[in-house]
């Protein structure tokens, strides 16, 4: 702000010089011009009249004696027209003093009014408190970006900056560095934390296009695409993950996602191959025993499906025992919608119906994706719709069922989506009969 005030002050001085300068100079110029103009006219008139008298003498119109007399009168008349210097000087001085006083008042007025009017106009039209907030945000985030770019952990400065602040500042940095793949990668990861899937995809794709051979950017984009498809692998994400494995055969994230994708696609032999390789790598790098146990159960599930040749049979439960997949918990879910919200639906909207653990990870235990149709809609959730072998409906004791309508068809909840959810459901009490669950879509995701 002090710099702005200084600039406005200099502008006021410049304006004063431009306005007051001509006021001071103009009267003097005009006065001088008036004096010069009067003397010139008198001289011309005297010369013309004297020439006429001489012509009259030559033509004998007047005598030489009359000529001399008229010449003397003409000279006396010329002298009488000379202004009184003292009076003119006094008058001029008084005029100059008055003009000088007026010019001084004008100068003071300009010096005072120009900054006031400029500042008033700036605060009225141009100043926004958000500008200072934005500049302070960029200043606070500068050391954070520097540490991240250097591969270091940012130091805690005691500020209460959020992920939204981080992403907001990072957006500007990415715009100023459009060819910095690392910057776009960080922006994409920030968007993921904010659960804005489309923006995250755009940013991660930008990083991948800048450095297509960088395995980190390939893996980040593949993970996002798999997540947006609720754990299912697509041709693009599979291609990205295979490219990662080609350069890094022991990449555990790529092996895990490829195994999971193959399992969902019922390519059980492929999932078994990837997960067995992952088990060897996990033991080699001393992965936590909990992850190794989960991996063993996944391998057992793939072997069971493979031996059954696609027929639903027994799978390994979380304790290593055998139980029927058909005997697991089943939820018969009926979804209706508030009439006020139903008017806002579009036939192309997507409806997601899924169950989550009431306590713990929010990854869906069973999920169904449908196009919006006529409500109410009834579906059945069971282990058949499991996202991964270790995350099944029958592995939870209590769950919450949710229904969400997305206009963007995004598996990640976004602001504006329509949402409904059930109360906590106890699965332990469920026998072989499906439990009926009813819920109403009556809210909007903020």
C-alpha positions in Angstrom: 0.0 0.0 0.0 2.9 2.4 0.8 4.2 1.9 -2.7 0.8 2.7 -4.2 0.6 5.9 -2.1 4.0 7.0 -3.3 3.1 6.4 -6.9 -0.1 8.4 -6.5 1.9 11.2 -4.9 4.2 11.4 -7.9 1.3 11.3 -10.2 -0.2 14.3 -8.3 3.0 16.2 -8.7 3.1 15.5 -12.4 -0.6 16.6 -12.8 0.2 19.8 -10.8 3.0 20.7 -13.1 0.9 20.1 -16.2 -2.0 22.1 -14.9 -0.4 25.0 -12.9 2.5 25.6 -15.3 0.4 26.9 -18.1 -1.6 29.1 -15.6 1.6 30.8 -14.5 3.2 31.2 -17.9 0.2 32.3 -20.0 -0.5 35.8 -18.5 3.2 36.8 -19.0 3.2 35.6 -22.6 -0.1 37.4 -23.4 1.1 40.7 -21.8 4.4 40.6 -23.8 2.5 39.9 -27.0 0.1 42.8 -26.3 3.0 45.3 -25.9 4.8 44.1 -29.0 1.6 44.2 -31.0 0.8 47.9 -30.0 4.3 49.2 -30.8 4.3 47.5 -34.1 0.9 49.1 -35.1 1.9 52.6 -34.0 5.1 52.4 -36.1 3.3 51.2 -39.2 0.7 54.0 -38.8 3.4 56.7 -38.4 5.3 55.5 -41.4 2.2 55.4 -43.6 1.1 58.9 -42.6 4.6 60.4 -43.1 4.7 58.9 -46.6 1.3 60.5 -47.4 2.6 63.9 -46.3 5.7 63.6 -48.4 3.6 62.7 -51.4 1.4 65.8 -50.8 4.5 68.0 -50.9 5.8 66.4 -54.1 2.4 67.0 -55.8 2.3 70.6 -54.4 -0.9 69.7 -52.5 0.7 71.2 -49.4 3.7 73.5 -48.9 6.9 72.6 -47.3 6.0 74.7 -44.3 2.7 72.9 -43.8 4.5 69.5 -44.2 6.9 70.4 -41.4 4.1 71.5 -39.1 2.0 68.3 -39.8 5.1 66.1 -39.3 5.7 67.7 -35.9 2.1 67.0 -34.9 2.4 63.4 -36.1 5.5 62.8 -34.0 3.8 64.4 -30.9 0.8 62.1 -31.4 3.1 59.0 -31.6 4.8 60.0 -28.4 1.6 60.5 -26.6 0.6 56.9 -27.3 3.5 55.5 -25.4 2.1 53.9 -22.2 2.9 55.1 -18.7 5.6 52.7 -17.6 5.1 53.2 -13.9 1.3 52.8 -14.0 1.5 49.8 -16.3 4.2 48.2 -14.1 2.0 48.6 -11.1 -1.0 47.3 -12.8 1.0 44.4 -14.2 2.4 43.6 -10.8 -1.0 43.7 -9.3 -2.3 41.4 -12.0 0.6 39.1 -11.7 0.1 38.9 -7.9 -3.5 38.0 -8.4 -2.7 35.5 -11.0 0.1 34.1 -8.9 -2.3 33.7 -5.9 -4.9 31.9 -8.1 -2.2 29.7 -9.5 -1.0 28.8 -6.0 -4.5 28.0 -4.9 -4.9 25.8 -8.0 -1.6 24.0 -7.3 -2.6 23.3 -3.7 -6.0 22.1 -4.8 -4.5 19.7 -7.4 -1.9 18.4 -4.9 -4.6 17.6 -2.4 -7.4 16.5 -4.6 -5.6 14.3 -7.1 -4.3 11.8 -4.5 -7.6 11.8 -2.6 -9.6 11.2 -5.8 -7.2 8.6 -7.0 -7.2 6.7 -3.8 -11.0 7.0 -3.6 -11.4 5.7 -7.2 -9.0 2.8 -6.5 -10.7 1.7 -3.3 -14.1 2.0 -5.0 -13.3 0.4 -8.3 -10.0 -1.4 -8.2 -9.1 -2.4 -4.7 -10.2 -5.8 -3.4 -9.1 -7.3 0.0 -8.9 -10.7 -1.8 -5.8 -9.4 -3.7 -3.8 -8.9 -0.4 -5.1 -12.3 0.8 -3.9 -13.9 -2.5 -0.5 -12.2 -2.3 0.0 -13.4 1.3 -1.1 -16.9 0.3 1.6 -17.0 -2.4 4.2 -15.7 0.0 3.3 -18.4 2.6 3.3 -21.2 0.1 6.6 -20.3 -1.6 8.8 -22.2 0.9 6.4 -25.1 0.7 6.7 -25.4 -3.1 10.5 -25.0 -2.9 10.8 -27.9 -0.4 8.5 -30.1 -2.4 10.3 -29.4 -5.7 13.6 -30.3 -3.9 12.1 -33.6 -2.7 12.1 -32.5 0.9 9.4 -32.4 3.5 8.1 -28.8 4.1 8.8 -27.3 7.5 5.9 -26.6 9.8 5.4 -22.9 10.2 2.4 -22.9 12.5 0.0 -21.6 9.8 -3.4 -23.1 9.4 -3.3 -23.4 5.6 -5.5 -26.1 4.1 -5.4 -28.3 1.1 -7.6 -25.8 -0.7 -5.1 -23.0 0.0 -2.3 -25.3 -1.3 -4.2 -26.1 -4.5 -5.2 -22.4 -5.0 -1.6 -21.2 -4.9 -0.4 -24.2 -6.9 -2.8 -23.4 -9.7 -1.0 -20.1 -10.3 2.4 -21.7 -10.1 1.3 -24.3 -12.7 0.0 -21.5 -15.0 3.3 -19.6 -14.7 5.3 -22.9 -15.4 3.2 -24.7 -18.0 6.0 -27.1 -18.9 6.9 -28.1 -15.4 5.6 -31.7 -15.1 6.3 -31.9 -11.4 4.2 -28.9 -10.7 1.2 -30.3 -12.6 1.7 -33.7 -10.8 1.5 -31.9 -7.4 -1.6 -30.1 -8.6 -3.2 -33.3 -9.7 -2.5 -34.9 -6.3 -3.9 -31.9 -4.5 -7.1 -32.2 -6.6 -7.3 -35.8 -5.6 -7.3 -34.9 -1.9 -10.1 -32.4 -2.6 -11.9 -35.3 -4.4 -12.3 -33.3 -7.7 -11.7 -36.1 -10.1 -12.0 -34.3 -13.4 -9.5 -31.5 -12.4 -7.2 -34.2 -11.0 -7.3 -36.1 -14.3 -6.6 -33.0 -16.4 -3.6 -32.0 -14.3 -2.1 -35.6 -14.2 -2.6 -36.0 -17.9 -0.8 -32.7 -18.4 2.2 -34.0 -16.4 2.1 -37.3 -18.3 2.1 -35.5 -21.7 5.1 -33.4 -20.7 7.1 -36.4 -19.5 5.5 -39.5 -20.9 8.4 -41.8 -19.9 8.3 -40.8 -16.2 7.0 -43.8 -14.3 5.8 -41.7 -11.4 3.4 -39.8 -13.7 2.2 -42.9 -15.4 1.5 -44.6 -12.1 -0.3 -41.5 -10.7 -2.6 -41.3 -13.8 -3.3 -45.0 -13.7 -4.2 -45.0 -10.0 -6.6 -42.1 -10.6 -8.3 -43.8 -13.6 -8.7 -47.0 -11.6 -10.1 -45.1 -8.7 -12.6 -43.3 -10.9 -13.8 -46.7 -12.2 -14.3 -47.9 -8.7 -11.3 -50.3 -8.8 -12.0 -51.6 -12.3 -9.1 -51.5 -14.7 -9.6 -50.1 -18.2 -7.5 -50.6 -21.4 -5.8 -47.2 -20.8 -5.0 -47.8 -17.1 -3.7 -51.3 -17.8 -1.5 -50.0 -20.6 0.0 -47.4 -18.3 0.6 -49.9 -15.5 2.3 -52.4 -17.9 4.6 -49.6 -19.1 5.5 -49.0 -15.5 6.3 -52.7 -14.9 8.4 -52.8 -18.1 10.8 -50.3 -16.6 10.3 -51.4 -13.0 9.4 -55.1 -12.7 9.1 -54.9 -8.9 6.8 -51.9 -8.6 4.4 -53.0 -5.9 1.7 -50.5 -6.7 1.5 -51.5 -10.3 1.5 -55.2 -9.5 -1.3 -54.8 -6.9 -3.5 -52.8 -9.3 -3.0 -55.1 -12.2 -3.8 -58.1 -10.0 -7.0 -56.4 -8.7 -8.0 -55.3 -12.2 -7.6 -58.8 -13.6 -9.6 -60.3 -10.7 -12.5 -57.9 -11.4 -12.4 -58.8 -15.0 -12.5 -62.5 -14.0 -9.1 -63.2 -15.5 -8.1 -65.1 -12.4 -4.9 -66.6 -13.8 -3.5 -63.2 -14.5 -4.5 -61.9 -11.1 -2.8 -64.9 -9.5 0.4 -64.2 -11.5 0.5 -60.6 -10.5 -0.3 -61.2 -6.9 2.2 -64.0 -6.5 4.9 -61.8 -7.9 3.8 -59.1 -5.5 4.0 -61.5 -2.6 7.7 -62.3 -3.5 8.5 -58.6 -3.8 6.7 -57.7 -0.5 8.7 -60.3 1.4 11.9 -59.1 -0.2 11.3 -55.5 0.9 10.0 -56.5 4.3 6.4 -55.2 3.8 4.2 -55.1 6.9 2.8 -58.5 7.9 -0.7 -57.2 7.7 -0.3 -56.4 4.0 1.2 -59.8 3.4 -1.7 -61.5 5.1 -4.2 -59.6 2.9 -2.2 -60.5 -0.2 -2.3 -64.2 0.8 -6.0 -64.1 1.1 -6.4 -62.5 -2.2 -4.2 -65.2 -3.8 -6.3 -67.9 -2.2 -9.5 -66.2 -3.5 -8.0 -66.1 -7.1 -7.1 -69.8 -6.8 -10.5 -70.7 -5.7 -12.2 -68.8 -8.6 -9.7 -70.4 -11.0 -10.3 -73.9 -9.8 -14.1 -73.3 -10.0 -13.6 -72.2 -13.6 -15.9 -69.2 -13.1 -18.6 -71.0 -11.1 -19.4 -69.3 -7.8 -18.1 -71.5 -5.1 -16.3 -71.2 -1.8 -13.7 -68.5 -1.2 -11.3 -67.9 1.6 -12.5 -65.7 4.4 -10.5 -63.3 6.4 -9.6 -66.0 9.0 -8.4 -68.5 6.4 -11.5 -70.8 6.7 -13.9 -71.7 3.9 -17.4 -70.3 3.5 -19.8 -70.0 0.7 -19.9 -66.8 -1.2 -23.7 -67.2 -1.6 -24.2 -67.5 2.1 -22.6 -64.1 2.7 -24.7 -61.0 3.7 -27.0 -59.6 1.1 -28.8 -56.3 1.1 -31.9 -55.6 -0.9 -31.8 -51.9 -1.3 -34.7 -49.7 -2.5 -33.8 -46.2 -3.4 -36.3 -43.4 -3.8 -35.8 -39.6 -4.2 -37.3 -36.4 -2.8 -39.8 -35.1 -5.4 -38.2 -31.6 -5.2 -34.8 -33.1 -6.2 -36.3 -35.5 -8.8 -37.2 -32.4 -10.9 -33.5 -31.6 -11.3 -32.5 -35.0 -12.7 -31.3 -35.6 -16.2 -31.9 -38.9 -17.9 -28.1 -39.2 -18.6 -27.2 -38.9 -14.9 -25.5 -41.9 -13.2 -26.7 -43.5 -10.0 -24.2 -45.1 -7.7 -25.5 -47.5 -4.9 -22.9 -48.8 -2.6 -22.2 -50.1 1.0 -19.3 -48.9 3.2 -18.1 -49.9 6.6 -19.7 -47.8 9.3 -16.3 -47.6 11.0 -13.0 -47.7 9.2 -11.9 -47.4 5.5 -14.6 -45.9 3.2 -13.8 -48.0 0.2 -17.0 -49.6 -1.1 -17.6 -53.2 0.0 -20.2 -53.7 -2.8 -21.2 -51.2 -5.4 -23.6 -51.0 -8.4 -23.6 -48.4 -11.1 -26.8 -47.6 -13.0 -28.2 -45.0 -15.3 -30.9 -42.9 -13.6 -34.3 -44.3 -14.3 -37.8 -44.2 -12.7 -37.7 -44.2 -8.9 -38.0 -46.2 -6.7 -35.1 -48.4 -7.8 -34.3 -51.7 -6.1 -31.0 -53.6 -6.3 -29.2 -56.3 -4.3 -25.8 -55.8 -2.8 -23.6 -58.8 -1.9 -20.1 -60.2 -2.2 -20.6 -60.5 -5.9 -20.1 -56.7 -6.2 -17.0 -56.7 -4.0 -14.3 -54.2 -5.1 -11.4 -56.4 -3.9 -11.3 -59.9 -2.3 -10.3 -58.3 1.0 -13.1 -55.7 1.0 -16.3 -57.7 0.8 -19.7 -57.1 2.3 -19.5 -60.2 4.4 -16.2 -59.0 6.0 -17.9 -56.2 7.8 -20.0 -56.2 10.9 -21.8 -52.9 10.4 -22.3 -50.9 7.2 -24.0 -47.8 5.8 -25.6 -47.9 2.4 -25.5 -44.8 0.2 -27.0 -43.7 -3.1 -25.5 -40.9 -5.1 -26.6 -39.3 -8.4 -23.8 -37.8 -10.4 -24.2 -35.6 -13.5 -20.5 -36.0 -14.3 -20.6 -39.9 -14.0 -17.7 -39.6 -11.6 -17.1 -42.3 -9.0 -15.6 -39.7 -6.6 -18.2 -37.5 -4.9 -18.3 -33.9 -6.1 -20.1 -30.8 -5.1 -23.7 -30.7 -6.4 -24.2 -34.5 -6.4 -27.5 -35.7 -4.9 -27.1 -38.0 -1.9 -29.0 -40.3 0.3 -27.9 -42.7 3.0 -29.2 -45.3 5.4 -28.7 -45.7 9.1 -26.1 -48.1 10.5 -26.9 -51.7 9.5 -25.8 -54.7 11.6 -24.8 -57.5 9.2 -24.1 -60.0 12.0 -27.9 -60.4 12.6 -28.5 -61.2 8.9 -29.2 -64.8 8.1 -29.6 -66.4 4.7 -32.4 -64.0 3.8 -31.5 -60.6 2.2 -32.0 -57.7 4.5 -34.3 -55.0 3.1 -33.0 -51.5 3.2 -34.8 -48.3 2.2 -33.2 -44.9 1.7 -34.2 -41.6 0.2 -32.0 -39.3 -1.8 -32.8 -36.0 -0.1 -29.5 -34.0 0.2 -26.9 -32.4 -1.9 -23.1 -32.8 -1.6 -21.8 -29.4 -0.5 
